[in-house]
Amino acid sequence: MSQSLLIITRQAPWSGPGAREALDIALAGGAFDLPLGMLFLDDGVFQLASGQQAASLQQKDLSANLQALPMFGVESLYASSRSLQERGVPGDALALSVEVLDDSDLTALIARYDQVITL
């Protein structure tokens, strides 16, 4: 039986390689039918903001990778309500459908997974 994996992504899409690495791990795990979820926390919620213009920062756009997550079987997607609120990212304007969780729900979510990776 496969162990479940939760990937917590905490970096904005333009602040370094962490956001891309988290997506790469999720896509690879999904391709091998690994039971996994992805949590967007802290600045990681900026990855969910629609209308990003990565080219203006000379960065590669991650939106195609985000949209591919469900196609690779990664359908358990979560975001912190506090992180969204603190960063002014409206929950109804996200580029990807995620379950928005409060702090107590985040604790329960993390406890449900066998392994947790934070990037």
Backbone atoms as SQL, in Angstrom:
CREATE TABLE atoms (id INTEGER PRIMARY KEY, chain TEXT, resi INTEGER, resn TEXT, atom TEXT, x REAL, y REAL, z REAL);
INSERT INTO atoms VALUES
  (1, 'A', 1, 'MET', 'N', 0.838, -1.179, 0.000),
  (2, 'A', 1, 'MET', 'CA', 0.000, 0.000, 0.000),
  (3, 'A', 1, 'MET', 'C', 0.884, 1.245, 0.000),
  (4, 'A', 2, 'SER', 'N', 0.573, 2.169, -0.856),
  (5, 'A', 2, 'SER', 'CA', 1.351, 3.399, -0.952),
  (6, 'A', 2, 'SER', 'C', 1.085, 4.305, 0.232),
  (7, 'A', 3, 'GLN', 'N', 2.123, 4.950, 0.679),
  (8, 'A', 3, 'GLN', 'CA', 1.959, 5.933, 1.742),
  (9, 'A', 3, 'GLN', 'C', 1.511, 7.247, 1.119),
  (10, 'A', 4, 'SER', 'N', 0.650, 7.942, 1.821),
  (11, 'A', 4, 'SER', 'CA', 0.157, 9.224, 1.319),
  (12, 'A', 4, 'SER', 'C', 1.191, 10.315, 1.573),
  (13, 'A', 5, 'LEU', 'N', 1.166, 11.310, 0.707),
  (14, 'A', 5, 'LEU', 'CA', 2.143, 12.397, 0.754),
  (15, 'A', 5, 'LEU', 'C', 1.429, 13.732, 0.628),
  (16, 'A', 6, 'LEU', 'N', 1.749, 14.654, 1.519),
  (17, 'A', 6, 'LEU', 'CA', 1.259, 16.025, 1.437),
  (18, 'A', 6, 'LEU', 'C', 2.442, 16.917, 1.103),
  (19, 'A', 7, 'ILE', 'N', 2.293, 17.698, 0.054),
  (20, 'A', 7, 'ILE', 'CA', 3.318, 18.660, -0.335),
  (21, 'A', 7, 'ILE', 'C', 2.827, 20.036, 0.087),
  (22, 'A', 8, 'ILE', 'N', 3.605, 20.692, 0.936),
  (23, 'A', 8, 'ILE', 'CA', 3.270, 22.044, 1.371),
  (24, 'A', 8, 'ILE', 'C', 4.181, 22.997, 0.631),
  (25, 'A', 9, 'THR', 'N', 3.579, 23.846, -0.174),
  (26, 'A', 9, 'THR', 'CA', 4.355, 24.820, -0.933),
  (27, 'A', 9, 'THR', 'C', 4.162, 26.192, -0.308),
  (28, 'A', 10, 'ARG', 'N', 5.286, 26.817, 0.086),
  (29, 'A', 10, 'ARG', 'CA', 5.234, 28.072, 0.844),
  (30, 'A', 10, 'ARG', 'C', 5.872, 29.250, 0.112),
  (31, 'A', 11, 'GLN', 'N', 6.392, 29.023, -1.083),
  (32, 'A', 11, 'GLN', 'CA', 7.084, 30.094, -1.801),
  (33, 'A', 11, 'GLN', 'C', 6.230, 30.666, -2.925),
  (34, 'A', 12, 'ALA', 'N', 6.359, 31.962, -3.111),
  (35, 'A', 12, 'ALA', 'CA', 5.715, 32.611, -4.241),
  (36, 'A', 12, 'ALA', 'C', 6.331, 32.073, -5.535),
  (37, 'A', 13, 'PRO', 'N', 5.600, 32.119, -6.627),
  (38, 'A', 13, 'PRO', 'CA', 6.099, 31.517, -7.860),
  (39, 'A', 13, 'PRO', 'C', 7.358, 32.176, -8.417),
  (40, 'A', 14, 'TRP', 'N', 7.662, 33.382, -8.002),
  (41, 'A', 14, 'TRP', 'CA', 8.794, 34.109, -8.563),
  (42, 'A', 14, 'TRP', 'C', 9.957, 34.272, -7.582),
  (43, 'A', 15, 'SER', 'N', 9.867, 33.662, -6.407),
  (44, 'A', 15, 'SER', 'CA', 10.881, 33.916, -5.375),
  (45, 'A', 15, 'SER', 'C', 12.011, 32.886, -5.344),
  (46, 'A', 16, 'GLY', 'N', 11.978, 31.917, -6.192),
  (47, 'A', 16, 'GLY', 'CA', 13.026, 30.902, -6.215),
  (48, 'A', 16, 'GLY', 'C', 12.491, 29.604, -6.776),
  (49, 'A', 17, 'PRO', 'N', 13.289, 28.561, -6.710),
  (50, 'A', 17, 'PRO', 'CA', 12.896, 27.291, -7.346),
  (51, 'A', 17, 'PRO', 'C', 11.884, 26.463, -6.545),
  (52, 'A', 18, 'GLY', 'N', 11.591, 26.835, -5.313),
  (53, 'A', 18, 'GLY', 'CA', 10.731, 26.028, -4.457),
  (54, 'A', 18, 'GLY', 'C', 9.353, 25.760, -5.034),
  (55, 'A', 19, 'ALA', 'N', 8.718, 26.759, -5.620),
  (56, 'A', 19, 'ALA', 'CA', 7.373, 26.581, -6.177),
  (57, 'A', 19, 'ALA', 'C', 7.394, 25.584, -7.325),
  (58, 'A', 20, 'ARG', 'N', 8.356, 25.724, -8.208),
  (59, 'A', 20, 'ARG', 'CA', 8.465, 24.799, -9.346),
  (60, 'A', 20, 'ARG', 'C', 8.781, 23.387, -8.863),
  (61, 'A', 21, 'GLU', 'N', 9.674, 23.265, -7.890),
  (62, 'A', 21, 'GLU', 'CA', 10.032, 21.941, -7.370),
  (63, 'A', 21, 'GLU', 'C', 8.830, 21.258, -6.728),
  (64, 'A', 22, 'ALA', 'N', 8.023, 22.002, -5.995),
  (65, 'A', 22, 'ALA', 'CA', 6.828, 21.423, -5.373),
  (66, 'A', 22, 'ALA', 'C', 5.871, 20.904, -6.442),
  (67, 'A', 23, 'LEU', 'N', 5.679, 21.682, -7.495),
  (68, 'A', 23, 'LEU', 'CA', 4.806, 21.239, -8.582),
  (69, 'A', 23, 'LEU', 'C', 5.374, 20.021, -9.295),
  (70, 'A', 24, 'ASP', 'N', 6.682, 20.001, -9.508),
  (71, 'A', 24, 'ASP', 'CA', 7.313, 18.850, -10.162),
  (72, 'A', 24, 'ASP', 'C', 7.126, 17.573, -9.344),
  (73, 'A', 25, 'ILE', 'N', 7.296, 17.674, -8.031),
  (74, 'A', 25, 'ILE', 'CA', 7.100, 16.516, -7.157),
  (75, 'A', 25, 'ILE', 'C', 5.642, 16.043, -7.225),
  (76, 'A', 26, 'ALA', 'N', 4.712, 16.990, -7.183),
  (77, 'A', 26, 'ALA', 'CA', 3.295, 16.632, -7.236),
  (78, 'A', 26, 'ALA', 'C', 2.944, 15.956, -8.560),
  (79, 'A', 27, 'LEU', 'N', 3.428, 16.495, -9.663),
  (80, 'A', 27, 'LEU', 'CA', 3.130, 15.906, -10.973),
  (81, 'A', 27, 'LEU', 'C', 3.758, 14.520, -11.107),
  (82, 'A', 28, 'ALA', 'N', 4.975, 14.354, -10.621),
  (83, 'A', 28, 'ALA', 'CA', 5.627, 13.043, -10.685),
  (84, 'A', 28, 'ALA', 'C', 4.884, 12.040, -9.807),
  (85, 'A', 29, 'GLY', 'N', 4.525, 12.431, -8.606),
  (86, 'A', 29, 'GLY', 'CA', 3.787, 11.539, -7.719),
  (87, 'A', 29, 'GLY', 'C', 2.435, 11.159, -8.294),
  (88, 'A', 30, 'GLY', 'N', 1.766, 12.125, -8.901),
  (89, 'A', 30, 'GLY', 'CA', 0.479, 11.846, -9.536),
  (90, 'A', 30, 'GLY', 'C', 0.605, 10.889, -10.699),
  (91, 'A', 31, 'ALA', 'N', 1.686, 11.011, -11.462),
  (92, 'A', 31, 'ALA', 'CA', 1.906, 10.120, -12.597),
  (93, 'A', 31, 'ALA', 'C', 2.088, 8.675, -12.151),
  (94, 'A', 32, 'PHE', 'N', 2.559, 8.468, -10.919),
  (95, 'A', 32, 'PHE', 'CA', 2.750, 7.118, -10.381),
  (96, 'A', 32, 'PHE', 'C', 1.629, 6.706, -9.426),
  (97, 'A', 33, 'ASP', 'N', 0.505, 7.421, -9.502),
  (98, 'A', 33, 'ASP', 'CA', -0.673, 7.116, -8.683),
  (99, 'A', 33, 'ASP', 'C', -0.403, 7.122, -7.183),
  (100, 'A', 34, 'LEU', 'N', 0.543, 7.937, -6.756),
  (101, 'A', 34, 'LEU', 'CA', 0.812, 8.102, -5.336),
  (102, 'A', 34, 'LEU', 'C', -0.318, 8.931, -4.730),
  (103, 'A', 35, 'PRO', 'N', -0.918, 8.474, -3.640),
  (104, 'A', 35, 'PRO', 'CA', -1.967, 9.289, -3.018),
  (105, 'A', 35, 'PRO', 'C', -1.352, 10.543, -2.403),
  (106, 'A', 36, 'LEU', 'N', -1.641, 11.688, -3.004),
  (107, 'A', 36, 'LEU', 'CA', -1.025, 12.908, -2.494),
  (108, 'A', 36, 'LEU', 'C', -1.952, 14.100, -2.565),
  (109, 'A', 37, 'GLY', 'N', -1.623, 15.069, -1.739),
  (110, 'A', 37, 'GLY', 'CA', -2.329, 16.335, -1.707),
  (111, 'A', 37, 'GLY', 'C', -1.317, 17.459, -1.737),
  (112, 'A', 38, 'MET', 'N', -1.811, 18.649, -2.020),
  (113, 'A', 38, 'MET', 'CA', -0.927, 19.813, -2.086),
  (114, 'A', 38, 'MET', 'C', -1.588, 20.959, -1.327),
  (115, 'A', 39, 'LEU', 'N', -0.806, 21.551, -0.423),
  (116, 'A', 39, 'LEU', 'CA', -1.286, 22.654, 0.408),
  (117, 'A', 39, 'LEU', 'C', -0.504, 23.915, 0.066),
  (118, 'A', 40, 'PHE', 'N', -1.220, 24.968, -0.287),
  (119, 'A', 40, 'PHE', 'CA', -0.622, 26.271, -0.578),
  (120, 'A', 40, 'PHE', 'C', -0.720, 27.104, 0.699),
  (121, 'A', 41, 'LEU', 'N', 0.444, 27.438, 1.240),
  (122, 'A', 41, 'LEU', 'CA', 0.526, 28.086, 2.544),
  (123, 'A', 41, 'LEU', 'C', 1.451, 29.295, 2.450),
  (124, 'A', 42, 'ASP', 'N', 1.240, 30.272, 3.291),
  (125, 'A', 42, 'ASP', 'CA', 2.065, 31.490, 3.323),
  (126, 'A', 42, 'ASP', 'C', 2.145, 32.092, 1.914),
  (127, 'A', 43, 'ASP', 'N', 3.341, 32.465, 1.447),
  (128, 'A', 43, 'ASP', 'CA', 3.462, 33.073, 0.117),
  (129, 'A', 43, 'ASP', 'C', 3.142, 32.107, -1.011),
  (130, 'A', 44, 'GLY', 'N', 3.017, 30.816, -0.693),
  (131, 'A', 44, 'GLY', 'CA', 2.638, 29.828, -1.699),
  (132, 'A', 44, 'GLY', 'C', 1.267, 30.095, -2.305),
  (133, 'A', 45, 'VAL', 'N', 0.395, 30.809, -1.579),
  (134, 'A', 45, 'VAL', 'CA', -0.931, 31.110, -2.131),
  (135, 'A', 45, 'VAL', 'C', -0.844, 32.032, -3.344),
  (136, 'A', 46, 'PHE', 'N', 0.270, 32.757, -3.488),
  (137, 'A', 46, 'PHE', 'CA', 0.432, 33.605, -4.673),
  (138, 'A', 46, 'PHE', 'C', 0.481, 32.777, -5.954),
  (139, 'A', 47, 'GLN', 'N', 0.831, 31.502, -5.846),
  (140, 'A', 47, 'GLN', 'CA', 0.830, 30.632, -7.019),
  (141, 'A', 47, 'GLN', 'C', -0.567, 30.469, -7.583),
  (142, 'A', 48, 'LEU', 'N', -1.571, 30.636, -6.740),
  (143, 'A', 48, 'LEU', 'CA', -2.965, 30.440, -7.144),
  (144, 'A', 48, 'LEU', 'C', -3.602, 31.682, -7.747),
  (145, 'A', 49, 'ALA', 'N', -2.947, 32.827, -7.615),
  (146, 'A', 49, 'ALA', 'CA', -3.518, 34.078, -8.122),
  (147, 'A', 49, 'ALA', 'C', -3.611, 34.026, -9.639),
  (148, 'A', 50, 'SER', 'N', -4.760, 34.394, -10.165),
  (149, 'A', 50, 'SER', 'CA', -4.927, 34.397, -11.618),
  (150, 'A', 50, 'SER', 'C', -4.321, 35.662, -12.222),
  (151, 'A', 51, 'GLY', 'N', -4.006, 35.597, -13.487),
  (152, 'A', 51, 'GLY', 'CA', -3.503, 36.760, -14.213),
  (153, 'A', 51, 'GLY', 'C', -2.071, 37.128, -13.925),
  (154, 'A', 52, 'GLN', 'N', -1.256, 36.168, -13.538),
  (155, 'A', 52, 'GLN', 'CA', 0.145, 36.473, -13.277),
  (156, 'A', 52, 'GLN', 'C', 0.880, 36.733, -14.583),
  (157, 'A', 53, 'GLN', 'N', 1.849, 37.606, -14.522),
  (158, 'A', 53, 'GLN', 'CA', 2.642, 37.956, -15.703),
  (159, 'A', 53, 'GLN', 'C', 4.105, 37.623, -15.428),
  (160, 'A', 54, 'ALA', 'N', 4.388, 36.344, -15.446),
  (161, 'A', 54, 'ALA', 'CA', 5.725, 35.851, -15.105),
  (162, 'A', 54, 'ALA', 'C', 6.787, 36.349, -16.075),
  (163, 'A', 55, 'ALA', 'N', 6.429, 36.530, -17.335),
  (164, 'A', 55, 'ALA', 'CA', 7.403, 36.961, -18.345),
  (165, 'A', 55, 'ALA', 'C', 7.982, 38.334, -18.006),
  (166, 'A', 56, 'SER', 'N', 7.194, 39.189, -17.378),
  (167, 'A', 56, 'SER', 'CA', 7.698, 40.522, -17.025),
  (168, 'A', 56, 'SER', 'C', 8.800, 40.437, -15.972),
  (169, 'A', 57, 'LEU', 'N', 8.838, 39.323, -15.229),
  (170, 'A', 57, 'LEU', 'CA', 9.885, 39.093, -14.231),
  (171, 'A', 57, 'LEU', 'C', 10.952, 38.132, -14.758),
  (172, 'A', 58, 'GLN', 'N', 10.859, 37.836, -16.040),
  (173, 'A', 58, 'GLN', 'CA', 11.765, 36.890, -16.703),
  (174, 'A', 58, 'GLN', 'C', 11.728, 35.526, -16.013),
  (175, 'A', 59, 'GLN', 'N', 10.520, 35.105, -15.683),
  (176, 'A', 59, 'GLN', 'CA', 10.283, 33.808, -15.052),
  (177, 'A', 59, 'GLN', 'C', 9.377, 32.983, -15.954),
  (178, 'A', 60, 'LYS', 'N', 9.415, 31.675, -15.768),
  (179, 'A', 60, 'LYS', 'CA', 8.514, 30.797, -16.501),
  (180, 'A', 60, 'LYS', 'C', 7.178, 30.744, -15.778),
  (181, 'A', 61, 'ASP', 'N', 6.100, 30.839, -16.529),
  (182, 'A', 61, 'ASP', 'CA', 4.749, 30.803, -15.979),
  (183, 'A', 61, 'ASP', 'C', 4.440, 29.398, -15.462),
  (184, 'A', 62, 'LEU', 'N', 3.960, 29.300, -14.229),
  (185, 'A', 62, 'LEU', 'CA', 3.638, 28.012, -13.623),
  (186, 'A', 62, 'LEU', 'C', 2.163, 27.632, -13.785),
  (187, 'A', 63, 'SER', 'N', 1.369, 28.500, -14.406),
  (188, 'A', 63, 'SER', 'CA', -0.070, 28.243, -14.460),
  (189, 'A', 63, 'SER', 'C', -0.418, 26.969, -15.219),
  (190, 'A', 64, 'ALA', 'N', 0.326, 26.638, -16.267),
  (191, 'A', 64, 'ALA', 'CA', 0.048, 25.402, -17.011),
  (192, 'A', 64, 'ALA', 'C', 0.305, 24.184, -16.129),
  (193, 'A', 65, 'ASN', 'N', 1.367, 24.234, -15.321),
  (194, 'A', 65, 'ASN', 'CA', 1.655, 23.129, -14.405),
  (195, 'A', 65, 'ASN', 'C', 0.551, 22.993, -13.359),
  (196, 'A', 66, 'LEU', 'N', 0.081, 24.120, -12.845),
  (197, 'A', 66, 'LEU', 'CA', -1.007, 24.083, -11.865),
  (198, 'A', 66, 'LEU', 'C', -2.263, 23.474, -12.470),
  (199, 'A', 67, 'GLN', 'N', -2.594, 23.877, -13.694),
  (200, 'A', 67, 'GLN', 'CA', -3.794, 23.363, -14.349),
  (201, 'A', 67, 'GLN', 'C', -3.671, 21.870, -14.648),
  (202, 'A', 68, 'ALA', 'N', -2.438, 21.368, -14.779),
  (203, 'A', 68, 'ALA', 'CA', -2.217, 19.952, -15.084),
  (204, 'A', 68, 'ALA', 'C', -2.365, 19.052, -13.858),
  (205, 'A', 69, 'LEU', 'N', -2.334, 19.607, -12.664),
  (206, 'A', 69, 'LEU', 'CA', -2.397, 18.779, -11.451),
  (207, 'A', 69, 'LEU', 'C', -3.580, 17.800, -11.457),
  (208, 'A', 70, 'PRO', 'N', -4.816, 18.257, -11.693),
  (209, 'A', 70, 'PRO', 'CA', -5.937, 17.294, -11.709),
  (210, 'A', 70, 'PRO', 'C', -5.804, 16.234, -12.810),
  (211, 'A', 71, 'MET', 'N', -5.219, 16.577, -13.929),
  (212, 'A', 71, 'MET', 'CA', -5.037, 15.604, -15.005),
  (213, 'A', 71, 'MET', 'C', -4.063, 14.500, -14.610),
  (214, 'A', 72, 'PHE', 'N', -3.172, 14.793, -13.656),
  (215, 'A', 72, 'PHE', 'CA', -2.214, 13.812, -13.165),
  (216, 'A', 72, 'PHE', 'C', -2.717, 13.129, -11.887),
  (217, 'A', 73, 'GLY', 'N', -3.978, 13.337, -11.574),
  (218, 'A', 73, 'GLY', 'CA', -4.563, 12.688, -10.411),
  (219, 'A', 73, 'GLY', 'C', -4.357, 13.412, -9.097),
  (220, 'A', 74, 'VAL', 'N', -3.817, 14.622, -9.154),
  (221, 'A', 74, 'VAL', 'CA', -3.609, 15.406, -7.935),
  (222, 'A', 74, 'VAL', 'C', -4.834, 16.317, -7.779),
  (223, 'A', 75, 'GLU', 'N', -5.821, 15.810, -7.070),
  (224, 'A', 75, 'GLU', 'CA', -7.082, 16.536, -6.936),
  (225, 'A', 75, 'GLU', 'C', -7.312, 17.070, -5.529),
  (226, 'A', 76, 'SER', 'N', -6.487, 16.643, -4.576),
  (227, 'A', 76, 'SER', 'CA', -6.618, 17.113, -3.201),
  (228, 'A', 76, 'SER', 'C', -5.759, 18.363, -3.034),
  (229, 'A', 77, 'LEU', 'N', -6.363, 19.508, -3.344),
  (230, 'A', 77, 'LEU', 'CA', -5.655, 20.786, -3.322),
  (231, 'A', 77, 'LEU', 'C', -6.268, 21.685, -2.256),
  (232, 'A', 78, 'TYR', 'N', -5.404, 22.276, -1.445),
  (233, 'A', 78, 'TYR', 'CA', -5.853, 23.064, -0.300),
  (234, 'A', 78, 'TYR', 'C', -5.104, 24.389, -0.232),
  (235, 'A', 79, 'ALA', 'N', -5.734, 25.369, 0.389),
  (236, 'A', 79, 'ALA', 'CA', -5.085, 26.657, 0.637),
  (237, 'A', 79, 'ALA', 'C', -5.484, 27.135, 2.032),
  (238, 'A', 80, 'SER', 'N', -4.578, 27.848, 2.656),
  (239, 'A', 80, 'SER', 'CA', -4.830, 28.420, 3.979),
  (240, 'A', 80, 'SER', 'C', -5.661, 29.692, 3.845),
  (241, 'A', 81, 'SER', 'N', -6.781, 29.728, 4.551),
  (242, 'A', 81, 'SER', 'CA', -7.616, 30.937, 4.499),
  (243, 'A', 81, 'SER', 'C', -6.868, 32.125, 5.089),
  (244, 'A', 82, 'ARG', 'N', -6.094, 31.889, 6.148),
  (245, 'A', 82, 'ARG', 'CA', -5.337, 32.985, 6.756),
  (246, 'A', 82, 'ARG', 'C', -4.285, 33.521, 5.793),
  (247, 'A', 83, 'SER', 'N', -3.583, 32.631, 5.088),
  (248, 'A', 83, 'SER', 'CA', -2.560, 33.069, 4.132),
  (249, 'A', 83, 'SER', 'C', -3.189, 33.874, 3.000),
  (250, 'A', 84, 'LEU', 'N', -4.329, 33.421, 2.507),
  (251, 'A', 84, 'LEU', 'CA', -5.014, 34.161, 1.440),
  (252, 'A', 84, 'LEU', 'C', -5.412, 35.550, 1.929),
  (253, 'A', 85, 'GLN', 'N', -5.992, 35.608, 3.122),
  (254, 'A', 85, 'GLN', 'CA', -6.459, 36.878, 3.669),
  (255, 'A', 85, 'GLN', 'C', -5.295, 37.827, 3.944),
  (256, 'A', 86, 'GLU', 'N', -4.238, 37.339, 4.583),
  (257, 'A', 86, 'GLU', 'CA', -3.097, 38.198, 4.920),
  (258, 'A', 86, 'GLU', 'C', -2.418, 38.769, 3.681),
  (259, 'A', 87, 'ARG', 'N', -2.488, 38.063, 2.566),
  (260, 'A', 87, 'ARG', 'CA', -1.813, 38.506, 1.344),
  (261, 'A', 87, 'ARG', 'C', -2.764, 39.175, 0.355),
  (262, 'A', 88, 'GLY', 'N', -4.008, 39.333, 0.746),
  (263, 'A', 88, 'GLY', 'CA', -4.974, 40.030, -0.104),
  (264, 'A', 88, 'GLY', 'C', -5.337, 39.274, -1.365),
  (265, 'A', 89, 'VAL', 'N', -5.261, 37.954, -1.319),
  (266, 'A', 89, 'VAL', 'CA', -5.628, 37.138, -2.474),
  (267, 'A', 89, 'VAL', 'C', -7.061, 36.662, -2.252),
  (268, 'A', 90, 'PRO', 'N', -8.005, 37.176, -3.046),
  (269, 'A', 90, 'PRO', 'CA', -9.399, 36.786, -2.841),
  (270, 'A', 90, 'PRO', 'C', -9.637, 35.321, -3.216),
  (271, 'A', 91, 'GLY', 'N', -10.314, 34.597, -2.350),
  (272, 'A', 91, 'GLY', 'CA', -10.568, 33.182, -2.580),
  (273, 'A', 91, 'GLY', 'C', -11.405, 32.887, -3.800),
  (274, 'A', 92, 'ASP', 'N', -12.203, 33.868, -4.238),
  (275, 'A', 92, 'ASP', 'CA', -13.054, 33.638, -5.409),
  (276, 'A', 92, 'ASP', 'C', -12.359, 33.990, -6.723),
  (277, 'A', 93, 'ALA', 'N', -11.103, 34.414, -6.669),
  (278, 'A', 93, 'ALA', 'CA', -10.379, 34.788, -7.888),
  (279, 'A', 93, 'ALA', 'C', -9.137, 33.929, -8.092),
  (280, 'A', 94, 'LEU', 'N', -9.204, 32.681, -7.655),
  (281, 'A', 94, 'LEU', 'CA', -8.048, 31.802, -7.785),
  (282, 'A', 94, 'LEU', 'C', -8.052, 31.119, -9.151),
  (283, 'A', 95, 'ALA', 'N', -6.871, 30.839, -9.661),
  (284, 'A', 95, 'ALA', 'CA', -6.729, 30.211, -10.963),
  (285, 'A', 95, 'ALA', 'C', -7.012, 28.713, -10.918),
  (286, 'A', 96, 'LEU', 'N', -7.135, 28.158, -9.730),
  (287, 'A', 96, 'LEU', 'CA', -7.320, 26.726, -9.551),
  (288, 'A', 96, 'LEU', 'C', -8.315, 26.499, -8.423),
  (289, 'A', 97, 'SER', 'N', -9.134, 25.485, -8.572),
  (290, 'A', 97, 'SER', 'CA', -10.107, 25.171, -7.535),
  (291, 'A', 97, 'SER', 'C', -9.412, 24.456, -6.381),
  (292, 'A', 98, 'VAL', 'N', -9.474, 25.065, -5.204),
  (293, 'A', 98, 'VAL', 'CA', -8.855, 24.494, -3.998),
  (294, 'A', 98, 'VAL', 'C', -9.858, 24.551, -2.856),
  (295, 'A', 99, 'GLU', 'N', -9.634, 23.702, -1.875),
  (296, 'A', 99, 'GLU', 'CA', -10.420, 23.759, -0.654),
  (297, 'A', 99, 'GLU', 'C', -9.708, 24.702, 0.303),
  (298, 'A', 100, 'VAL', 'N', -10.394, 25.741, 0.737),
  (299, 'A', 100, 'VAL', 'CA', -9.807, 26.734, 1.637),
  (300, 'A', 100, 'VAL', 'C', -10.079, 26.292, 3.073),
  (301, 'A', 101, 'LEU', 'N', -8.993, 26.197, 3.854),
  (302, 'A', 101, 'LEU', 'CA', -9.083, 25.669, 5.214),
  (303, 'A', 101, 'LEU', 'C', -8.612, 26.687, 6.243),
  (304, 'A', 102, 'ASP', 'N', -9.251, 26.667, 7.427),
  (305, 'A', 102, 'ASP', 'CA', -8.771, 27.514, 8.515),
  (306, 'A', 102, 'ASP', 'C', -7.663, 26.773, 9.259),
  (307, 'A', 103, 'ASP', 'N', -7.070, 27.428, 10.258),
  (308, 'A', 103, 'ASP', 'CA', -5.902, 26.874, 10.943),
  (309, 'A', 103, 'ASP', 'C', -6.168, 25.519, 11.594),
  (310, 'A', 104, 'SER', 'N', -7.313, 25.345, 12.225),
  (311, 'A', 104, 'SER', 'CA', -7.595, 24.056, 12.879),
  (312, 'A', 104, 'SER', 'C', -7.765, 22.943, 11.847),
  (313, 'A', 105, 'ASP', 'N', -8.352, 23.273, 10.704),
  (314, 'A', 105, 'ASP', 'CA', -8.491, 22.286, 9.633),
  (315, 'A', 105, 'ASP', 'C', -7.130, 21.913, 9.043),
  (316, 'A', 106, 'LEU', 'N', -6.195, 22.871, 9.004),
  (317, 'A', 106, 'LEU', 'CA', -4.851, 22.589, 8.489),
  (318, 'A', 106, 'LEU', 'C', -4.140, 21.566, 9.358),
  (319, 'A', 107, 'THR', 'N', -4.285, 21.691, 10.666),
  (320, 'A', 107, 'THR', 'CA', -3.665, 20.738, 11.591),
  (321, 'A', 107, 'THR', 'C', -4.206, 19.334, 11.342),
  (322, 'A', 108, 'ALA', 'N', -5.509, 19.213, 11.180),
  (323, 'A', 108, 'ALA', 'CA', -6.124, 17.914, 10.914),
  (324, 'A', 108, 'ALA', 'C', -5.693, 17.370, 9.554),
  (325, 'A', 109, 'LEU', 'N', -5.580, 18.243, 8.572),
  (326, 'A', 109, 'LEU', 'CA', -5.145, 17.827, 7.230),
  (327, 'A', 109, 'LEU', 'C', -3.746, 17.225, 7.278),
  (328, 'A', 110, 'ILE', 'N', -2.827, 17.917, 7.903),
  (329, 'A', 110, 'ILE', 'CA', -1.436, 17.453, 7.972),
  (330, 'A', 110, 'ILE', 'C', -1.363, 16.113, 8.694),
  (331, 'A', 111, 'ALA', 'N', -2.155, 15.939, 9.719),
  (332, 'A', 111, 'ALA', 'CA', -2.151, 14.692, 10.490),
  (333, 'A', 111, 'ALA', 'C', -2.663, 13.499, 9.674),
  (334, 'A', 112, 'ARG', 'N', -3.461, 13.752, 8.648),
  (335, 'A', 112, 'ARG', 'CA', -4.023, 12.664, 7.829),
  (336, 'A', 112, 'ARG', 'C', -2.996, 12.016, 6.905),
  (337, 'A', 113, 'TYR', 'N', -1.907, 12.718, 6.606),
  (338, 'A', 113, 'TYR', 'CA', -0.935, 12.216, 5.633),
  (339, 'A', 113, 'TYR', 'C', 0.214, 11.493, 6.332),
  (340, 'A', 114, 'ASP', 'N', 0.728, 10.436, 5.659),
  (341, 'A', 114, 'ASP', 'CA', 1.842, 9.664, 6.210),
  (342, 'A', 114, 'ASP', 'C', 3.157, 10.428, 6.128),
  (343, 'A', 115, 'GLN', 'N', 3.366, 11.130, 5.028),
  (344, 'A', 115, 'GLN', 'CA', 4.604, 11.884, 4.795),
  (345, 'A', 115, 'GLN', 'C', 4.245, 13.320, 4.412),
  (346, 'A', 116, 'VAL', 'N', 5.079, 14.269, 4.849),
  (347, 'A', 116, 'VAL', 'CA', 4.864, 15.679, 4.527),
  (348, 'A', 116, 'VAL', 'C', 6.185, 16.268, 4.044),
  (349, 'A', 117, 'ILE', 'N', 6.131, 16.941, 2.904),
  (350, 'A', 117, 'ILE', 'CA', 7.297, 17.651, 2.369),
  (351, 'A', 117, 'ILE', 'C', 6.930, 19.126, 2.320),
  (352, 'A', 118, 'THR', 'N', 7.811, 19.973, 2.823),
  (353, 'A', 118, 'THR', 'CA', 7.588, 21.419, 2.787),
  (354, 'A', 118, 'THR', 'C', 8.674, 22.052, 1.934),
  (355, 'A', 119, 'LEU', 'N', 8.246, 22.834, 0.957),
  (356, 'A', 119, 'LEU', 'CA', 9.186, 23.563, 0.085),
  (357, 'A', 119, 'LEU', 'C', 8.856, 25.029, 0.112);
